[in-house]
Amino acid sequence: MKKLSQVPFLPNGFHLPALQIFSDPVICIFSTLGVKKIIVWKFIVVDSGTRHYHLYVGTTNGCVADITFSVSPETTEVNIEMETLIQGHGSEITGLSATKNHFITCGLDKTIIYWDGLNHKAKWLESVRSPLTCVTLSHDGSKFAAGSSDGFLYYTDIEERSLVRIKVVDSTITSLTFNNTDNTLAIATQNTILYCDNLEALPDNLNFVTLEGHVSHVSHMDFATDGIHLRSNTIDLELLYWNNTEQITDTDQ
């Protein structure tokens, strides 16, 4: 690898392989971003020979980043500052959930993005191992849960972001919803609903209540305001009602 003092000036439009003449920290940052193309670049050389670079970088996951760093002939250390100007999903968005001023999305690109609705920009992005199919925020906006195509549940606190990943089923998780009282979570997978009344006990306790009755894939669920009763519908327009242990079939309830 070339020394930083020997690095040539960057021509416009270089792709990721051309960036590998830089030191490891720069490669690490750019590789993490998934650089697609340098959109605009400029540099300034000061008397000491230090080069100050300013790049606008487009990435493979729909992001445009503003990156500045300095290259000194006397050291191999690179100080990098990066600001995300535009951020989005790189593939189909499969889930969305909102509170008053924030919302969260997930997609087949294996990312979860938490958005600031007032400032119209992403606050953070989490990448996971599997394509995601649904996401939901708790009623107070403090927690979120996301489901994947291979049956994994991801959940954490919005602020702490210590993401927990657990295997729930062997099929796709199709829908998720929190109740509005104690953060009970309902998990839909094909024709079955799993009822979890203690999310904090996971992953040590995987004893879900199983609610069965649908004959096709569950596409959506809603809790009643009492936090106990639940309704769900499927792709063939079947609508069923539940309490926290079984299906409700008595129309007088």
Solvent accessible surface area in square Angstrom, and as a share of the most:
residue,aa,sasa,rsa
1,M,154,0.69
2,K,104,0.44
3,K,139,0.59
4,L,7,0.04
5,S,56,0.36
6,Q,115,0.51
7,V,3,0.02
8,P,67,0.42
9,F,92,0.38
10,L,2,0.01
11,P,63,0.40
12,N,103,0.53
13,G,19,0.18
14,F,80,0.33
15,H,99,0.44
16,L,48,0.24
17,P,99,0.62
18,A,23,0.18
19,L,1,0.00
20,Q,89,0.40
21,I,44,0.22
22,F,1,0.00
23,S,13,0.08
24,D,97,0.50
25,P,67,0.42
26,V,0,0.00
27,I,38,0.19
28,C,82,0.49
29,I,54,0.27
30,F,1,0.00
31,S,57,0.37
32,T,112,0.65
33,L,24,0.12
34,G,21,0.20
35,V,9,0.05
36,K,124,0.52
37,K,97,0.41
38,I,0,0.00
39,I,84,0.42
40,V,78,0.45
41,W,62,0.22
42,K,111,0.47
43,F,61,0.25
44,I,109,0.55
45,V,75,0.43
46,V,58,0.33
47,D,157,0.81
48,S,78,0.50
49,G,30,0.29
50,T,20,0.12
51,R,49,0.18
52,H,75,0.33
53,Y,4,0.01
54,H,38,0.17
55,L,0,0.00
56,Y,69,0.26
57,V,0,0.00
58,G,11,0.11
59,T,10,0.06
60,T,92,0.53
61,N,44,0.22
62,G,42,0.40
63,C,5,0.03
64,V,34,0.19
65,A,0,0.00
66,D,26,0.13
67,I,1,0.00
68,T,47,0.27
69,F,6,0.02
70,S,33,0.21
71,V,4,0.03
72,S,23,0.15
73,P,62,0.39
74,E,155,0.69
75,T,56,0.33
76,T,95,0.55
77,E,126,0.57
78,V,17,0.10
79,N,117,0.60
80,I,46,0.23
81,E,129,0.58
82,M,89,0.40
83,E,96,0.43
84,T,46,0.27
85,L,81,0.40
86,I,109,0.55
87,Q,40,0.18
88,G,18,0.17
89,H,27,0.12
90,G,44,0.42
91,S,55,0.35
92,E,111,0.50
93,I,95,0.48
94,T,45,0.26
95,G,10,0.10
96,L,115,0.57
97,S,20,0.13
98,A,66,0.51
99,T,45,0.26
100,K,190,0.80
101,N,55,0.28
102,H,48,0.21
103,F,63,0.26
104,I,0,0.00
105,T,4,0.02
106,C,0,0.00
107,G,0,0.00
108,L,73,0.36
109,D,35,0.18
110,K,80,0.34
111,T,10,0.06
112,I,0,0.00
113,I,0,0.00
114,Y,14,0.05
115,W,40,0.14
116,D,18,0.09
117,G,24,0.23
118,L,123,0.61
119,N,97,0.50
120,H,159,0.71
121,K,96,0.41
122,A,20,0.15
123,K,108,0.46
124,W,26,0.09
125,L,41,0.21
126,E,33,0.15
127,S,79,0.51
128,V,19,0.11
129,R,174,0.64
130,S,4,0.02
131,P,45,0.28
132,L,0,0.00
133,T,30,0.18
134,C,11,0.07
135,V,10,0.06
136,T,11,0.07
137,L,12,0.06
138,S,1,0.01
139,H,128,0.57
140,D,102,0.53
141,G,14,0.14
142,S,39,0.25
143,K,41,0.17
144,F,0,0.00
145,A,0,0.00
146,A,0,0.00
147,G,0,0.00
148,S,0,0.00
149,S,43,0.28
150,D,54,0.28
151,G,0,0.00
152,F,34,0.14
153,L,0,0.00
154,Y,3,0.01
155,Y,18,0.07
156,T,10,0.06
157,D,41,0.21
158,I,6,0.03
159,E,142,0.64
160,E,132,0.59
161,R,86,0.31
162,S,78,0.50
163,L,55,0.27
164,V,43,0.24
165,R,82,0.30
166,I,11,0.06
167,K,85,0.36
168,V,24,0.14
169,V,29,0.17
170,D,135,0.70
171,S,30,0.19
172,T,41,0.24
173,I,0,0.00
174,T,33,0.19
175,S,9,0.06
176,L,13,0.07
177,T,17,0.10
178,F,16,0.07
179,N,3,0.02
180,N,57,0.29
181,T,88,0.51
182,D,94,0.49
183,N,35,0.18
184,T,3,0.02
185,L,0,0.00
186,A,0,0.00
187,I,0,0.00
188,A,0,0.00
189,T,7,0.04
190,Q,69,0.31
191,N,68,0.35
192,T,24,0.14
193,I,0,0.00
194,L,16,0.08
195,Y,12,0.05
196,C,7,0.04
197,D,100,0.52
198,N,75,0.38
199,L,5,0.03
200,E,120,0.54
201,A,26,0.20
202,L,11,0.06
203,P,64,0.40
204,D,141,0.73
205,N,64,0.33
206,L,87,0.43
207,N,133,0.68
208,F,39,0.16
209,V,56,0.32
210,T,70,0.40
211,L,3,0.01
212,E,122,0.55
213,G,35,0.34
214,H,7,0.03
215,V,118,0.68
216,S,22,0.14
217,H,78,0.35
218,V,1,0.00
219,S,50,0.32
220,H,93,0.42
221,M,3,0.01
222,D,50,0.26
223,F,32,0.13
224,A,45,0.35
225,T,120,0.70
226,D,69,0.36
227,G,3,0.03
228,I,78,0.39
229,H,73,0.33
230,L,3,0.02
231,R,117,0.43
232,S,1,0.01
233,N,47,0.24
234,T,1,0.01
235,I,122,0.62
236,D,76,0.39
237,L,161,0.80
238,E,49,0.22
239,L,90,0.45
240,L,25,0.12
241,Y,103,0.39
242,W,1,0.00
243,N,30,0.15
244,N,57,0.29
245,T,86,0.50
246,E,104,0.47
247,Q,59,0.26
248,I,30,0.15
249,T,110,0.64
250,D,67,0.35
251,T,132,0.77
252,D,133,0.69
253,Q,144,0.64
